[in-house]
Amino acid sequence: MNASLTTAKPVAFTAAVLLFVLLSPSTLRSQPMIVVQPQSRAVPEGEDVLFTVSASGAAPLSFQWRFNATNVLGATSSNLYLTSVHSNQAGNYSVRVSNVAGATLSSNAPLTLLPPPVCVAAPSGIVSWWPGDGSPKDVIGTNDATPLLFPPFPPFGVSNYAAGKVGLGLDQGAANELRFRQHADEPDHR
């Protein structure tokens, strides 16, 4: 009988110590610690980039991303998403994580720009090719397309080209919107 009491006391004591440690003021006010550092990225110019950080510490945690040791305006979450990067964005990215107990700075994550990818040559035997670069011209044959302007939204109408990764591209969203509207007005599609 004494053996079971002896075994029970350390378990109860251990649980009490654990509860004290978990609820102690030093644990509740722990300084942020970066669990996963932001990783370096290397992408061609014009591509999108995502930096992430994972941190622990007393809530709430605040984030401030930095570029070459200068705060990035509005970049205050655990992720930093850069769209269509250019040469002036290449450099070192880091993040400062803070809370009521203090702050910590991540290691630098360099962003390196690579040369643009090489375009693939047109396959042999191709009959027509419309690059969708803002022109309806067939660059291989003579099958030029007729450019569409969508219904006359004031004041001008909307072209079926939009900004792409490089230059212009076909705006499939606007084209699909037009097709949907046209079919919705037909008697058998109401």
SEKOLFI-846504 format. One line per field, with one value per residue: residue in three letters; residue number from 0; x, y, z of N, C-alpha, C, O in turn. Coordinates in Angstrom, 1 decimal, padded with zeros to 4 digits, always signed. Layout:
# SEKOLFI-846504
aa	c(Ala ...)
i	c(NUM ...)
n.x	c(X ...)
n.y	c(Y ...)
n.z	c(Z ...)
ca.x	c(X ...)
ca.y	c(Y ...)
ca.z	c(Z ...)
c.x	c(X ...)
c.y	c(Y ...)
c.z	c(Z ...)
o.x	c(X ...)
o.y	c(Y ...)
o.z	c(Z ...)
# end
This chain:
# SEKOLFI-846504
aa	c(Met Asn Ala Ser Leu Thr Thr Ala Lys Pro Val Ala Phe Thr Ala Ala Val Leu Leu Phe Val Leu Leu Ser Pro Ser Thr Leu Arg Ser Gln Pro Met Ile Val Val Gln Pro Gln Ser Arg Ala Val Pro Glu Gly Glu Asp Val Leu Phe Thr Val Ser Ala Ser Gly Ala Ala Pro Leu Ser Phe Gln Trp Arg Phe Asn Ala Thr Asn Val Leu Gly Ala Thr Ser Ser Asn Leu Tyr Leu Thr Ser Val His Ser Asn Gln Ala Gly Asn Tyr Ser Val Arg Val Ser Asn Val Ala Gly Ala Thr Leu Ser Ser Asn Ala Pro Leu Thr Leu Leu Pro Pro Pro Val Cys Val Ala Ala Pro Ser Gly Ile Val Ser Trp Trp Pro Gly Asp Gly Ser Pro Lys Asp Val Ile Gly Thr Asn Asp Ala Thr Pro Leu Leu Phe Pro Pro Phe Pro Pro Phe Gly Val Ser Asn Tyr Ala Ala Gly Lys Val Gly Leu Gly Leu Asp Gln Gly Ala Ala Asn Glu Leu Arg Phe Arg Gln His Ala Asp Glu Pro Asp His Arg)
i	c(0 1 2 3 4 5 6 7 8 9 10 11 12 13 14 15 16 17 18 19 20 21 22 23 24 25 26 27 28 29 30 31 32 33 34 35 36 37 38 39 40 41 42 43 44 45 46 47 48 49 50 51 52 53 54 55 56 57 58 59 60 61 62 63 64 65 66 67 68 69 70 71 72 73 74 75 76 77 78 79 80 81 82 83 84 85 86 87 88 89 90 91 92 93 94 95 96 97 98 99 100 101 102 103 104 105 106 107 108 109 110 111 112 113 114 115 116 117 118 119 120 121 122 123 124 125 126 127 128 129 130 131 132 133 134 135 136 137 138 139 140 141 142 143 144 145 146 147 148 149 150 151 152 153 154 155 156 157 158 159 160 161 162 163 164 165 166 167 168 169 170 171 172 173 174 175 176 177 178 179 180 181 182 183 184 185 186 187 188 189)
n.x	c(+000.8 +001.9 +003.7 +002.1 +001.3 +003.7 +004.4 +002.3 +002.7 +005.0 +004.1 +001.8 +003.2 +004.9 +003.1 +002.1 +004.3 +004.9 +002.5 +002.9 +005.2 +004.3 +002.4 +003.8 +004.9 +007.2 +007.1 +004.6 +005.3 +007.2 +009.9 +009.9 +010.8 +012.4 +011.4 +011.4 +013.5 +013.4 +013.9 +016.4 +015.9 +015.9 +015.0 +013.8 +013.7 +010.7 +009.1 +007.1 +007.6 +007.7 +008.3 +008.6 +008.1 +008.4 +007.4 +007.6 +006.3 +005.1 +001.8 +000.2 +002.0 +004.0 +004.9 +007.5 +008.7 +011.8 +013.9 +017.1 +017.9 +016.0 +012.7 +009.9 +007.2 +004.0 +004.4 +003.6 +003.0 +003.4 +004.2 +005.7 +004.9 +006.0 +005.3 +006.0 +009.0 +011.8 +015.0 +015.7 +014.7 +016.2 +018.2 +018.8 +016.4 +014.7 +013.1 +011.6 +010.5 +008.2 +006.9 +005.2 +007.3 +009.7 +011.9 +013.1 +015.4 +015.3 +017.5 +019.3 +017.6 +018.6 +017.5 +017.9 +018.2 +017.7 +018.8 +016.5 +014.2 +014.9 +013.1 +011.1 +011.5 +009.2 +007.2 +008.0 +006.0 +003.9 +001.0 -000.3 +000.3 -000.6 +000.7 -000.5 +000.3 -000.8 -001.4 -003.3 -002.1 -001.0 +001.9 +003.3 +001.8 -000.8 -003.1 -004.5 -006.1 -009.4 -009.6 -011.3 -013.5 -014.9 -018.4 -019.7 -018.5 -018.7 -016.1 -015.1 -014.9 -013.6 -010.5 -009.4 -006.9 -004.5 -002.3 +000.5 +002.9 +005.2 +005.0 +002.0 -000.9 -003.4 -006.6 -008.4 -010.4 -012.0 -012.9 -014.4 -016.3 -017.8 -018.7 -020.4 -022.3 -023.5 -024.6 -026.4 -028.4 -029.8 -032.8 -033.1 -031.2 -031.9)
n.y	c(-001.2 +001.2 +001.6 +002.3 +004.9 +006.2 +006.3 +007.8 +010.4 +011.7 +011.9 +013.6 +015.8 +016.4 +017.2 +019.5 +021.1 +021.3 +022.7 +025.1 +026.0 +026.4 +028.4 +030.4 +033.8 +034.4 +032.6 +033.3 +035.8 +035.6 +036.3 +036.8 +034.1 +033.0 +030.4 +029.1 +030.3 +033.0 +032.0 +032.1 +033.3 +032.8 +034.0 +034.5 +037.8 +039.6 +037.6 +036.3 +036.4 +034.7 +035.2 +033.7 +033.4 +031.7 +032.0 +031.9 +032.7 +034.9 +035.9 +038.8 +038.4 +040.6 +041.6 +042.9 +043.4 +043.8 +045.4 +045.3 +046.3 +048.3 +049.2 +047.7 +049.2 +048.6 +045.9 +043.7 +041.1 +037.5 +036.6 +037.7 +038.9 +039.4 +040.9 +040.4 +040.9 +043.2 +044.5 +046.4 +045.4 +043.3 +041.9 +041.9 +040.4 +040.6 +040.0 +041.5 +040.4 +041.0 +041.4 +042.1 +041.4 +041.8 +041.8 +040.2 +039.7 +038.3 +036.2 +037.3 +036.9 +036.5 +037.9 +037.0 +037.8 +036.0 +035.4 +036.1 +033.4 +031.3 +031.7 +029.2 +027.7 +027.9 +025.0 +022.7 +022.7 +024.2 +026.1 +028.5 +031.3 +033.1 +035.3 +036.8 +039.3 +041.9 +042.3 +041.3 +039.9 +037.1 +035.6 +033.6 +032.6 +033.7 +034.2 +036.3 +037.5 +038.9 +041.8 +042.1 +044.3 +044.7 +045.0 +048.3 +049.6 +052.5 +055.0 +053.9 +051.0 +047.7 +046.2 +043.0 +042.4 +042.4 +043.4 +041.3 +038.8 +039.6 +042.3 +042.5 +040.3 +037.9 +038.6 +036.5 +036.4 +038.6 +037.9 +035.6 +036.6 +038.2 +036.2 +034.7 +036.7 +037.1 +034.5 +034.3 +036.0 +034.7 +033.1 +030.3 +030.0 +031.2)
n.z	c(+000.0 +000.8 -001.3 -003.5 -002.7 -002.6 -005.3 -006.3 -005.2 -006.4 -009.0 -008.8 -007.7 -009.8 -011.8 -010.6 -010.5 -013.3 -014.1 -012.7 -014.0 -016.6 -016.2 -015.2 -014.7 -016.2 -018.4 -019.5 -020.4 -022.4 -024.5 -028.1 -030.2 -033.0 -034.9 -037.4 -039.8 -042.3 -045.7 -048.2 -051.6 -055.1 -058.1 -061.5 -062.9 -062.6 -061.7 -058.9 -055.4 -052.2 -048.9 -045.7 -042.2 -039.0 -035.7 -032.1 -028.8 -026.3 -026.9 -028.1 -031.2 -033.1 -036.4 -038.5 -041.6 -043.2 -045.6 -046.7 -044.1 -043.7 -042.8 -044.4 -045.8 -044.6 -044.4 -042.3 -041.4 -040.9 -043.3 -046.3 -049.4 -052.5 -055.6 -059.0 -059.1 -059.3 -060.3 -058.4 -056.1 -055.3 -052.7 -049.2 -047.0 -044.0 -040.8 -038.1 -035.1 -032.5 -029.1 -026.0 -024.3 -025.5 -028.4 -031.4 -034.1 -037.3 -039.3 -042.2 -045.4 -048.5 -051.6 -054.8 -058.2 -061.1 -064.5 -067.2 -068.2 -071.0 -074.1 -075.6 -078.7 -081.5 -082.2 -084.9 -087.9 -087.0 -087.5 -086.9 -084.6 -081.9 -079.9 -077.9 -077.0 -076.9 -079.5 -082.3 -084.3 -086.2 -085.7 -087.1 -089.4 -091.6 -090.4 -089.0 -086.0 -085.2 -083.4 -080.3 -078.7 -075.6 -074.4 -074.4 -071.9 -069.9 -070.1 -072.4 -073.1 -072.8 -073.3 -074.5 -073.6 -071.0 -068.3 -068.1 -067.0 -068.4 -070.3 -072.2 -071.9 -072.7 -071.6 -070.0 -068.1 -068.5 -071.1 -070.6 -068.9 -070.7 -072.5 -070.7 -070.1 -072.6 -073.1 -071.0 -071.6 -073.6 -074.5 -073.8 -071.7 -069.3)
ca.x	c(+000.0 +002.8 +004.3 +001.3 +001.3 +005.0 +004.4 +001.4 +003.1 +005.9 +003.3 +001.1 +004.2 +005.4 +002.0 +002.0 +005.5 +004.6 +001.5 +003.5 +006.1 +003.5 +001.6 +004.6 +005.0 +008.3 +006.6 +003.6 +005.9 +008.4 +010.4 +009.7 +011.9 +012.2 +011.4 +011.8 +014.0 +013.1 +014.8 +016.9 +015.2 +016.5 +014.0 +014.0 +013.1 +009.3 +008.4 +006.6 +008.4 +007.1 +009.1 +007.8 +008.8 +007.6 +007.9 +006.8 +006.5 +003.8 +000.9 +000.3 +003.3 +004.0 +006.0 +007.9 +009.7 +012.8 +014.7 +018.4 +017.8 +015.0 +011.3 +009.1 +006.0 +002.8 +004.7 +003.5 +002.5 +004.4 +004.5 +006.0 +004.7 +006.4 +004.9 +006.8 +010.2 +012.7 +016.4 +015.8 +014.2 +017.2 +018.9 +018.6 +015.2 +014.7 +011.8 +011.7 +009.3 +008.2 +005.8 +005.4 +008.5 +010.9 +011.9 +014.2 +015.5 +015.7 +018.7 +019.0 +017.3 +018.9 +016.7 +018.8 +017.5 +018.3 +018.5 +015.1 +014.2 +015.0 +011.9 +011.1 +011.2 +007.9 +007.4 +007.9 +004.7 +002.9 +000.2 -000.6 +000.7 -000.9 +001.4 -001.3 +001.1 -001.4 -001.6 -004.1 -001.4 -000.4 +003.4 +003.8 +001.1 -001.5 -004.4 -004.7 -007.4 -010.1 -009.6 -012.6 -013.7 -016.1 -019.5 -019.2 -018.5 -018.3 -016.5 -014.4 -014.9 -012.5 -009.8 -009.2 -005.5 -004.2 -000.9 +000.9 +004.2 +006.1 +004.2 +000.6 -001.4 -004.8 -007.4 -009.4 -011.5 -012.9 -013.5 -015.4 -017.4 -018.6 -019.5 -021.4 -023.4 -024.1 -025.4 -027.4 -029.5 -030.5 -034.0 -032.9 -030.2 -032.4)
ca.y	c(+000.0 +002.4 +001.7 +003.1 +006.3 +006.8 +006.5 +008.9 +011.7 +012.3 +012.3 +014.8 +016.9 +016.8 +017.9 +020.8 +021.9 +021.6 +023.7 +026.3 +026.5 +026.8 +029.6 +031.4 +035.1 +034.4 +031.9 +034.1 +037.0 +035.2 +037.1 +036.0 +033.3 +032.6 +028.9 +028.9 +031.6 +033.2 +031.3 +032.9 +033.0 +033.1 +033.9 +035.5 +039.1 +039.6 +036.6 +036.6 +035.8 +034.7 +035.0 +033.4 +033.2 +031.1 +032.4 +031.6 +033.6 +035.4 +036.5 +038.8 +038.7 +041.6 +041.4 +044.0 +043.0 +044.8 +045.2 +046.0 +046.9 +049.4 +048.7 +047.7 +049.8 +047.8 +044.5 +043.4 +039.7 +036.5 +036.4 +038.9 +038.5 +040.4 +040.6 +040.9 +041.6 +043.9 +044.5 +047.3 +044.6 +042.3 +042.3 +041.1 +040.6 +040.0 +040.3 +041.8 +039.9 +041.6 +041.3 +042.9 +041.0 +042.1 +041.7 +039.5 +039.9 +037.1 +036.2 +037.8 +036.0 +037.2 +037.7 +037.1 +037.8 +035.2 +035.9 +035.6 +032.1 +031.4 +031.3 +028.0 +027.9 +027.3 +023.6 +022.6 +022.4 +025.1 +026.8 +029.9 +031.5 +034.4 +035.4 +037.5 +040.4 +043.1 +042.4 +040.1 +039.3 +035.8 +035.8 +032.5 +032.6 +034.9 +034.0 +037.4 +037.5 +040.2 +042.2 +042.3 +045.2 +044.2 +045.9 +049.7 +050.1 +053.9 +055.6 +053.3 +049.6 +047.0 +045.4 +041.6 +042.3 +042.9 +043.3 +040.0 +038.8 +040.4 +043.0 +042.2 +039.0 +037.8 +038.7 +035.5 +036.7 +039.6 +037.2 +034.7 +037.5 +038.5 +035.0 +034.4 +037.7 +036.8 +033.3 +034.5 +036.7 +033.9 +032.5 +028.9 +030.0 +032.0)
ca.z	c(+000.0 +000.8 -002.6 -004.4 -002.3 -002.9 -006.7 -006.6 -004.8 -007.4 -010.2 -008.4 -007.5 -011.1 -012.5 -010.0 -011.0 -014.7 -014.2 -012.3 -015.0 -017.7 -015.9 -014.5 -015.4 -017.2 -019.5 -020.2 -021.0 -023.1 -025.7 -029.3 -030.7 -034.4 -035.0 -038.8 -040.3 -043.7 -046.6 -049.4 -052.8 -056.4 -059.1 -062.6 -062.8 -063.0 -060.9 -057.6 -054.3 -050.9 -047.7 -044.5 -040.9 -038.0 -034.4 -030.9 -027.8 -025.7 -027.8 -029.6 -031.8 -034.2 -037.4 -039.4 -042.5 -043.5 -046.8 -046.5 -042.8 -043.6 -042.7 -045.6 -045.5 -044.6 -044.4 -040.9 -041.1 -040.9 -044.7 -047.2 -050.8 -053.5 -056.9 -060.2 -058.6 -060.3 -059.8 -057.2 -054.9 -054.9 -051.5 -048.0 -046.4 -042.6 -040.1 -036.7 -034.4 -031.2 -028.3 -024.8 -023.6 -026.3 -029.9 -032.0 -035.5 -038.0 -040.1 -043.6 -046.5 -049.7 -052.8 -055.9 -059.4 -062.1 -065.9 -067.6 -068.9 -072.5 -074.7 -076.3 -080.1 -081.9 -082.8 -086.4 -088.4 -086.4 -088.5 -086.4 -083.3 -081.4 -078.6 -076.9 -076.5 -077.2 -080.9 -082.8 -085.4 -086.2 -086.0 -088.0 -090.7 -092.1 -089.7 -088.0 -085.3 -085.2 -082.0 -079.7 -077.6 -074.9 -074.5 -074.2 -070.5 -069.9 -071.3 -073.5 -073.4 -072.1 -074.3 -074.0 -073.1 -069.6 -067.9 -067.9 -066.3 -069.2 -071.3 -072.1 -072.1 -073.0 -070.3 -070.1 -067.2 -069.2 -072.2 -070.0 -068.4 -071.9 -072.9 -069.7 -070.2 -073.9 -073.0 -070.0 -072.2 -074.5 -073.8 -073.2 -070.7 -068.2)
c.x	c(+000.9 +003.5 +003.5 +001.2 +002.6 +005.0 +003.4 +001.9 +004.0 +005.1 +002.5 +002.0 +004.7 +004.4 +001.9 +003.1 +005.3 +003.6 +002.1 +004.4 +005.3 +002.8 +002.5 +004.7 +006.1 +007.9 +005.5 +004.1 +007.2 +008.7 +010.2 +011.0 +011.5 +012.4 +011.9 +012.2 +013.5 +014.2 +015.2 +016.1 +016.0 +015.5 +014.3 +013.2 +011.7 +008.5 +008.0 +007.5 +007.6 +008.2 +008.2 +008.7 +007.9 +008.2 +007.0 +007.1 +005.1 +003.1 +000.5 +001.7 +003.1 +005.2 +006.2 +009.0 +010.6 +013.5 +016.0 +018.4 +016.9 +013.6 +010.6 +007.7 +004.8 +003.1 +004.8 +002.8 +003.6 +004.9 +004.8 +005.9 +005.0 +006.0 +005.8 +008.1 +011.1 +014.0 +016.5 +015.3 +015.1 +018.0 +018.6 +017.2 +015.3 +013.4 +012.1 +010.4 +009.3 +006.9 +006.0 +006.7 +009.7 +010.8 +013.1 +014.2 +016.0 +017.0 +018.3 +018.6 +017.5 +017.9 +017.7 +018.0 +018.4 +018.0 +017.1 +015.3 +014.3 +013.6 +012.1 +010.7 +009.8 +008.1 +007.3 +006.5 +003.6 +002.3 +000.0 -000.1 +000.3 -000.4 +000.5 -000.6 +000.5 -001.7 -002.4 -003.3 -000.9 +001.0 +004.0 +003.2 +000.4 -002.9 -004.6 -006.1 -008.1 -010.1 -011.0 -012.5 -015.0 -017.2 -019.0 -019.4 -018.0 -016.9 -015.9 -014.7 -013.6 -011.8 -009.6 -007.7 -005.4 -002.8 -000.6 +002.3 +005.2 +005.2 +002.7 +000.3 -002.8 -005.5 -008.6 -010.6 -012.5 -013.6 -014.6 -016.6 -018.4 -019.4 -020.6 -022.6 -024.2 -025.1 -026.6 -028.6 -030.3 -031.7 -033.8 -031.9 -030.6 -032.8)
c.y	c(+001.3 +002.6 +002.5 +004.6 +006.9 +007.1 +007.7 +010.2 +012.4 +012.7 +013.5 +016.0 +017.4 +017.5 +019.3 +021.7 +022.3 +022.7 +025.1 +026.9 +027.0 +028.1 +030.6 +032.7 +035.1 +033.7 +032.7 +035.4 +036.7 +036.0 +036.2 +035.2 +032.8 +031.1 +028.5 +030.2 +031.7 +032.6 +032.2 +032.4 +033.5 +032.9 +034.8 +036.8 +039.0 +038.5 +037.1 +035.8 +035.8 +034.3 +034.7 +033.2 +032.6 +031.5 +032.0 +032.6 +034.1 +036.2 +037.9 +039.1 +039.7 +041.4 +042.7 +043.5 +044.1 +044.4 +046.0 +046.8 +048.1 +048.7 +048.8 +048.1 +048.8 +046.3 +044.0 +042.1 +038.7 +036.1 +037.7 +038.4 +039.7 +040.0 +041.2 +041.7 +042.1 +044.0 +045.4 +046.6 +043.5 +042.8 +041.4 +041.5 +039.9 +040.5 +040.5 +041.3 +040.4 +041.3 +042.2 +042.6 +041.4 +041.9 +040.8 +039.7 +038.6 +037.2 +036.8 +036.7 +036.8 +036.9 +038.0 +037.0 +037.0 +035.8 +035.4 +034.3 +032.3 +030.9 +030.0 +028.3 +027.3 +025.9 +023.6 +022.2 +023.3 +025.9 +028.3 +030.0 +033.0 +034.6 +036.1 +038.6 +041.8 +043.3 +041.1 +039.5 +037.9 +035.9 +034.7 +032.5 +033.9 +034.9 +035.1 +037.3 +038.9 +040.6 +042.5 +043.5 +044.8 +045.3 +047.3 +050.1 +051.6 +054.1 +054.9 +051.9 +049.0 +046.1 +044.0 +041.4 +042.9 +042.8 +041.8 +040.0 +039.6 +041.0 +042.7 +040.8 +039.0 +037.8 +037.7 +035.7 +037.6 +038.8 +036.3 +035.4 +037.8 +037.4 +034.6 +035.4 +037.4 +035.6 +033.5 +035.2 +035.9 +033.2 +031.2 +028.9 +030.8 +031.2)
c.z	c(+000.0 -000.6 -003.6 -004.0 -002.7 -004.4 -007.0 -006.3 -005.8 -008.6 -009.9 -008.3 -008.9 -011.9 -011.9 -010.5 -012.5 -014.9 -013.7 -013.3 -016.2 -017.5 -015.3 -015.3 -016.5 -018.5 -020.3 -020.9 -021.7 -024.3 -026.9 -029.6 -032.1 -034.5 -036.4 -039.4 -041.8 -044.6 -047.8 -050.6 -054.0 -057.5 -060.3 -062.4 -063.3 -062.4 -059.6 -056.6 -053.0 -049.9 -046.5 -043.3 -039.9 -036.7 -033.3 -029.9 -027.3 -026.8 -027.3 -030.1 -032.9 -035.1 -038.2 -040.3 -042.9 -044.8 -046.7 -045.2 -042.7 -043.6 -044.1 -045.2 -045.6 -044.5 -042.9 -040.6 -041.2 -042.3 -045.4 -048.6 -051.7 -054.9 -058.0 -059.8 -059.7 -059.6 -058.5 -056.0 -054.5 -053.7 -050.4 -047.3 -045.0 -042.0 -038.7 -036.0 -033.0 -030.5 -027.0 -024.1 -024.3 -027.8 -030.3 -033.5 -036.2 -038.7 -041.5 -044.5 -047.8 -050.8 -053.9 -057.2 -060.4 -063.5 -066.3 -068.3 -070.4 -073.1 -075.5 -077.8 -080.5 -082.5 -084.3 -086.8 -087.9 -087.5 -088.1 -085.0 -082.9 -080.1 -077.5 -076.3 -076.8 -078.7 -081.4 -084.0 -085.2 -086.6 -086.8 -089.4 -091.0 -091.5 -088.6 -087.3 -085.4 -083.7 -081.5 -078.7 -076.9 -074.9 -074.0 -072.7 -070.5 -069.4 -072.5 -073.8 -072.9 -073.1 -073.7 -073.8 -071.8 -069.3 -067.6 -067.1 -067.0 -070.3 -071.1 -072.4 -072.3 -071.6 -070.4 -069.2 -067.8 -070.4 -071.7 -069.5 -069.6 -072.3 -072.0 -069.9 -071.5 -073.7 -072.0 -070.5 -073.2 -073.8 -073.2 -072.1 -069.5 -067.0)
o.x	c(+000.6 +003.8 +004.0 +001.1 +002.6 +005.6 +003.7 +001.6 +003.8 +005.3 +002.5 +001.7 +004.8 +004.7 +001.7 +002.9 +005.6 +003.8 +001.7 +004.4 +005.7 +002.6 +001.9 +004.6 +005.9 +008.3 +005.5 +003.5 +008.2 +007.8 +010.3 +012.1 +010.4 +013.5 +012.7 +011.4 +013.3 +015.4 +014.4 +015.6 +016.7 +015.1 +015.1 +012.2 +011.4 +007.3 +008.4 +008.0 +006.9 +008.9 +007.2 +009.9 +006.7 +009.4 +005.9 +008.1 +004.1 +003.6 +000.5 +002.4 +002.1 +006.2 +005.3 +010.1 +010.2 +013.7 +015.9 +018.9 +016.9 +013.3 +010.7 +007.0 +004.6 +002.2 +005.8 +002.1 +004.8 +005.8 +004.2 +006.7 +004.5 +006.3 +006.2 +008.2 +011.2 +014.2 +017.4 +015.3 +014.9 +018.4 +018.0 +017.0 +015.9 +012.7 +012.9 +009.3 +010.3 +005.9 +007.0 +007.2 +010.8 +009.7 +014.1 +013.1 +016.9 +017.6 +017.1 +019.2 +016.6 +017.5 +018.2 +017.1 +019.6 +017.1 +016.7 +016.3 +013.7 +013.0 +013.1 +009.8 +009.4 +009.1 +006.6 +005.8 +002.4 +003.0 +000.2 +000.0 +000.8 -000.9 +000.8 -000.8 +001.3 -002.2 -002.1 -003.9 -000.4 +001.3 +005.2 +003.9 +000.8 -003.8 -004.9 -007.0 -007.4 -010.7 -011.8 -011.5 -016.0 -016.9 -018.1 -020.4 -017.0 -016.5 -016.3 -014.7 -012.7 -012.5 -009.8 -007.3 -006.0 -002.0 -001.3 +002.7 +006.0 +004.7 +002.2 +001.1 -003.5 -005.1 -009.7 -011.7 -013.7 -014.8 -015.7 -017.7 -019.6 -020.6 -021.7 -023.8 -025.4 -026.2 -027.6 -029.7 -031.4 -031.5 -034.4 -031.6 -029.8 -033.2)
o.y	c(+002.2 +003.8 +003.4 +005.4 +008.1 +008.1 +008.4 +011.2 +013.5 +013.8 +014.4 +017.1 +018.6 +018.5 +020.2 +022.9 +023.4 +023.6 +026.1 +028.1 +028.1 +028.9 +031.7 +032.6 +035.7 +034.1 +032.8 +035.9 +037.4 +036.3 +035.0 +035.7 +032.3 +030.6 +027.6 +031.1 +030.7 +032.7 +033.0 +031.3 +034.5 +031.8 +035.8 +036.8 +038.4 +038.5 +038.1 +034.8 +036.8 +033.3 +035.3 +033.0 +032.8 +031.3 +031.7 +033.4 +033.6 +037.0 +038.1 +039.9 +039.7 +041.0 +043.4 +043.3 +045.3 +043.2 +047.2 +048.0 +048.9 +047.8 +049.8 +047.5 +048.2 +045.5 +043.9 +042.0 +039.1 +035.4 +038.7 +037.5 +040.7 +038.9 +042.3 +042.9 +041.6 +043.8 +045.2 +047.2 +042.8 +044.0 +040.3 +042.6 +038.8 +041.3 +039.7 +041.7 +040.3 +040.9 +042.9 +043.5 +041.3 +041.8 +040.7 +039.9 +037.9 +038.3 +036.8 +035.6 +037.6 +035.7 +039.1 +036.1 +037.2 +036.6 +034.3 +033.9 +033.3 +029.9 +029.8 +029.1 +026.3 +025.7 +024.5 +021.4 +023.1 +026.4 +029.2 +029.1 +033.9 +034.0 +035.9 +038.9 +042.7 +044.4 +040.0 +038.6 +037.6 +036.3 +034.8 +032.5 +034.9 +035.5 +034.7 +037.0 +039.9 +039.9 +043.1 +043.5 +044.6 +046.4 +047.4 +050.8 +051.8 +053.5 +055.3 +051.6 +049.7 +045.2 +043.8 +040.2 +043.9 +042.1 +041.2 +041.0 +040.3 +040.3 +042.6 +040.0 +040.0 +037.1 +038.1 +035.3 +037.4 +039.0 +036.2 +035.0 +037.8 +037.5 +034.3 +035.0 +037.5 +035.7 +032.9 +035.0 +036.3 +032.9 +030.9 +027.8 +031.2 +031.7)
o.z	c(-000.7 -000.9 -004.3 -004.9 -003.1 -004.8 -007.9 -007.0 -006.1 -009.2 -010.8 -008.8 -009.1 -012.6 -012.7 -010.8 -012.9 -015.7 -014.3 -013.6 -016.8 -018.4 -014.8 -016.6 -017.5 -019.6 -021.5 -021.8 -021.6 -025.1 -026.8 -029.4 -032.3 -034.2 -036.5 -039.6 -042.5 -044.2 -048.2 -050.7 -053.9 -057.8 -060.1 -061.7 -064.4 -062.5 -059.1 -056.9 -052.7 -050.0 -046.4 -043.4 -040.0 -036.5 -033.5 -030.0 -027.8 -027.4 -026.0 -029.5 -033.6 -034.7 -038.5 -039.8 -042.9 -045.1 -046.5 -045.2 -041.7 -044.4 -044.8 -044.4 -046.7 -044.6 -042.3 -039.6 -041.4 -042.5 -045.1 -049.1 -051.6 -055.3 -057.8 -060.0 -060.8 -058.4 -057.7 -054.9 -053.6 -053.7 -050.6 -047.0 -044.8 -042.6 -038.1 -036.4 -032.3 -031.1 -027.0 -023.3 -023.7 -028.3 -029.5 -034.1 -035.7 -038.8 -041.8 -044.5 -048.1 -051.0 -054.1 -057.3 -060.6 -063.6 -065.8 -068.9 -070.9 -072.6 -076.1 -078.1 -079.9 -083.2 -084.9 -086.1 -088.2 -088.4 -089.0 -084.2 -083.5 -079.1 -076.3 -075.1 -076.9 -079.1 -080.9 -084.6 -084.1 -087.7 -087.2 -090.4 -090.6 -092.0 -087.5 -088.0 -085.7 -082.9 -082.2 -077.9 -077.6 -075.3 -073.1 -072.4 -071.1 -068.5 -073.6 -075.0 -072.6 -073.8 -072.5 -073.7 -071.5 -070.0 -066.8 -066.7 -066.4 -071.1 -070.0 -072.9 -072.1 -070.7 -070.9 -069.5 -067.7 -070.6 -072.3 -069.6 -069.4 -072.6 -072.5 -069.9 -071.6 -074.2 -072.2 -070.0 -073.6 -072.6 -072.1 -071.6 -068.6 -066.0)
# end
